[in-house]
Amino acid sequence: MSNEGPHSPGAVPNQDCGTAASPQVTTPDGYVEFAALPDGRHRLTLRPNSQALYIPRPSCETSFPVDLVRFIADRIPFAWICESIARHEDPAYVAQVLSHQVFSYFSPSAFAGKRVLDFGCGSGASTFHLAGMLPEAEIIGVELNAISVEIAGKIAGYRARPNVRFLRSPSGESLPPDLGQFDFIMFSAVYEHLLPAERKIVMPLLWRTLVPGGVLFINQTPHRYFPYEHHSTKLWLINYMPDSLAHRLARRYARHNPELNRSGSWNDLLRGGIRGGTEGEIIRNLLADDRGGKAVILQPTQNGLRDRADYWLSCTSAGRMRSLKKMLAALFRITDRLWGTVPSINIDVVIRKMTPGKMSVTAR
């Protein structure tokens, strides 16, 4: 399930419009301006034809060559070019989230010789980051969107990661054939984009691919009941409203990503991630057809962390309102112990597949 923006069916091949020293990549909706940086990289700036076009990230820095940028620009909407490239290139974006979560729970040696599934990998940003972090593991990226898989394959030629390969899912409710078993599964900003019906089908399928003792990582998924819906609409309290009312309010008041939020189809907003998820829902879906198994929420034990409340606090900035954040962490420690949830703005949860009668010392 790609999380990098929808495909634009009207795209046409790009052409260079500048000199070799200052190339440009042109699309029907605008052009990508290149500015050389001292380290040999480029700063890309999106110059739209219409100032009304919603652009989530108007600029980014990249080491990608011009031909690779052109290849990407030919296949995704103009507005999402820098957002997509930044997922691969900005170390403070996807890479930072993945490394912090993974190494808060496990040491790098725990992944040696293991198989890792990066489900819903999009164009492979999370997959390549995992491959760099875990060079002794085999990383398989699985994605539904054919265009994203094509882009991932092209970037693979540039990245040259020998422990990575990509497969395409045949549908939103099935997995590639002969996928095999995995020790770890990563959901990086993916769960929220699965439709409710897909969650009930594909989550049990993925659960069956996990070996006993295997682990599922979920991160960057909005919490279904956090007061502020930051992912799709940036509206307050909409998470507490019935679907029909939430849809009407999103269509009328959402200024973030208006093309998505003005859709007359509620499924479009669900696909965009408006409803997020909860730990309880995730576990119920995982165990939908595995009544004898156990899904156990793990607590982080690396880098001096004691529990998920510590982990949440470690993800926040160290200076501003630190006392308030420590109070929230104490509250989250209580909610996690009582109800198995940390109701912060995003869900960051790690779940182990346990066989009946066996429990992990790191599990809650």
N, C-alpha and C positions, 0 to 999 in steps of 0.2 A: 504494500500500500504506500504509494509515494506520498510524501508530505512536502513536496517542493513546488506546489502550484500546478494547476491544470494545464493540459496541452492546448495550444492554440492552433486550430486547424487551418488558419489562414496564412501561416508563415510561408515565406518564399526564401529561396537561397539568398544569402547575404553577399555583398560585394565590398571590396576595399574601396574606401573613398578618400583616403589620405595618402600621405607619403609613407615610405617604409619606416621612417623615423617616428611618425605619428599616425599609426593606423587607426581606422575606424571600422566598425562592423555595423552594417545597416540592416534594419528590419522595417516592415511596414509601419510599426508604431513608433519608431525613433531610431537613434543610433547609439552605439556604445563608443565612448571616447576613451582612448588610451593615453595615459601619461606615464612616461618612464620614471622609475625610481632608482636611486643610487645603487641599490643592491641587485639590480637586474630584473626586478619584478615590475609590474605595472599597476597603476591605480586605474580602475575602470569606473567611469561615470556614465549613468544612463541619461540620455538627452531625449525625452519623449516629444513626439509631435504635438501632443495635447497636454497641457498642464493639469487637466482634470483627471488624468490617468493615475490610479492608485498604485504606488510603487512602495513595497514594504522596505526595501533597502536600495537607495539610489546610487551607492558607490561601494566599492570593495577593492582590496588589494589581492593580487594573484601572481603566481609564478607560471600559470598556464600559458602556453604559447598562443599566438593569435589564432592559428588554425583550430586549436581546441576550443577557444572561446567562440569562434564562429560556428563550430559544430554544435555547441550547446545552444547558442542563440538561434540557430535554425530550427530547433526542436522544442523549445519551451516559450511561453509568453514573454514578451519583452520585459514586462514589469518585474518578472521573477528571476532575471538573469543573475543579478548580483546576489540575491538571496540564496540561490542555488550554489553559486561559486563560493560564497562565504562559508557555507556548510563544510566545504572541502578545505578551504584555505585559512580561515580565521581561527587561530589556536584558542581564542577565548570563547568560541562558539561550541560546536558539537564535541570537539576533542576534549575540552576541559570538563564538560559534563560527564562524558563517558569515563575518563580516567579517574575522576573523583569518586564516582559511584563504584566502579569495579574494584578499585584498590582500597576503598574503605571497607570492603567485605572480604577480599581475598588478596593474598600476595601474588605477585607475577608467576611464581613457580607453580601455583595451583592450576595454571592453564597449559602447562607444557604437555604436548601430545594429545590435547583435548580438541574436540570439535565444537565450534561455536556457530550458531545460526543467528544471523542478523536479519530478523523478519521485518518486512516492509522497509527495505533499505533505500528506497528511492534511487537516486543516481550513484549511491555507494559511498557517500561521505562518511557515515558511521562505520561502514564495512572497512574502508581503508584505514580509518583511525584505529579500529580494533586490531587490524592486521599489524600496524606499526607498534601498537602497545603490547601485543601478544605474538611475537614473531615465531614462537614454537607451537602455536595453535593453528588448526585449520579453520578458516573463516569462510562461511558460505552466506552470501547475500541473496535473499529471496524477495522478489518484487512483482507486483501484479502489472504495473504499467509498462508496456513494451518499450515506449520511448525512453523511460528512465533506465531500463535495463540496457538499451542501446548506448546511452550516454555513459553508463557505468563501465561498459565494455571498452569504450573509447578511452576513458580516463585510465583504465587498467593498463593500457599500453604506455601511458605516460608515467604512471606510478611504479610499474614493474614490481608488484608485490607477489612473490611466488606462492604465498599461502592463502590467496584469495581466488574465489570464483563466484560467478553469479548465475542464478537460475530464475526463470519466470514462473509465477504461479498461473495455472490454467484458468482460475476464476477466483473471485473473492471469497469463495466458500470451499476451496480445496487447496492442496499443496502440490508441488511438483512431484512426479512419481519417483520412487526409489531415492527418496531424500535421505533415508538412513536415520540413525540415532544421534543425539547431541548431548553433550555434557552441560552446555550453557546455551540459553536463548536470550537475545537482546531485543527489546522493544524500545527503540529510541524515538520518542515523539510520534508514536504509531497508534497506540491503542485507541486514542480519541477519534481517529479517522475511520475506524471500523464501524459499520452500521450495527445496530442492536442485533439484528438477525445473524449477521456475519460473526459477531462475537460469540454467539451461542454455538456456532458450528466450528469455526476455525480454532478457537481456543482449546477445546478438547482434542482436536487433531494435533495441535502443537504439543499439548501435554503428553500425548502418547509418544512423541518423538524424543522426549526427555528420558534419559536413563534414570533408574532409581538413584536418588541423591542428587540428581541434576538440578540446575538453578535457572530461574527466569528473572531477568532484570527488566524493570519498567521504569522509564524516566520521562520527564517533560510532558506528562499527561495532566491536563487540568483536573483539579479535584471537583467532582460534580457538585458539591455543596459549599464551596468557598463563596463568600458574599460577592466577590468581584469576578465577573466572567472576563478574564483578560485575553483569552486566546482568539476568539472570533469576533465578538461584538464590542468589548471593552465597556460593558454596561454593568451597573450595580444591581444586585438582587434578582437578576434574570434567572439565575440557577434555581431559585425557589418557586418559579412560576410554572403553571401547566404548559405543555408544549405549544398549544394553540396561541396562548397569550404571549409566550416568549417569542414565537415566530412573528407575531404582529409587531411587537416592540422592536425586534431586531430590524425588521424591514423599514420601520419608520425612523428609528433613532440612531441606529448604529452608523458611525462615520468611518469605522475601521473596516477595510476591505469591502467597500459598498457593493462591488459586483457580486460577491457571494451573498451578503446579507439581504440584498433586495430580491433574491430568488423567491419565486412563488412556491417552490418545493421545499418542505421541511427536511426531506432527505438530503437535499443539497447542503443545508446548514449542519445536519448531523455528520455528513461526510467531511465537512470542513472542520469538525471538532468541537462544536458548540457545547456538547453535553459532557465531555470528559469521562470520568469514571471514578470508582471507589475501590478500595482494597477488597471489600466484601464482595462486590459485583465481580471483580476479576477472579477471585477464588471460586465463586459459585459457577462461573462459566468454565473454568478449568476442570472442575470436578463434575461437570454435567453428566458424563457417562462413565465416571470412575468412582463409584460410591465407596469402594474399599480403600482408596488411597487417601493420602493426607497432603495438604498444601500448607506449608509452614512459613510464616513470615520470619525472615532472619533479621538479626540485629547486627550492625556493623561492629567489628572488633579490631580493625586495623587503625594505625595512626593515632592511637590514644582515644578513639571513640568508644563509647560504652553502649549506645542505643541510637534509635532513629531520631530522637529529639536532639542528641548531640550532632548527628549527621545534618539535620536541618539547620542547626545553628552554624555549623561549619560552612554551609553554602551561602550564608548571608555575609554582608560586608562587616568588617570588624569595628568600624567607628560609629557611624550614625545610629542613635537610639539603641545602643547595645544593651542597656539595662532592660528596656522593653522587650527586646528579642530574647533575652535570657528568661524573662517571665513567660513569654510565649512557649519557649522550649520546655519549661517546667510543666506548662499546661498540656503540651503535646505528649510529654512523657506519661501523663495520666491517661489521656485519651487512647494512647497506644496500648497501655497495659490493660485498660478496661474493655476497649472495643476494637482493638487492632487497627486503629486508623490514626494518621497524622494529618489533620484537616488543614494543611497549608495550601498555598495557591496551586501547587503542583503535587502530583503523586510521584514519590520516588520510593519504590518498594522492590524488595528482592525476596523471591519465593522459592523454597526448596521442595522438591518432590520427594516425599517420604513414603516408604512402604509401611503397612500397618505394624504397630508395635515398636517402631524404631523412631527415635527422636535425635536431633542433632544438638550438641552442646552449644552451638551458636544460635539455635532457634528459640524463639519466644514461646 
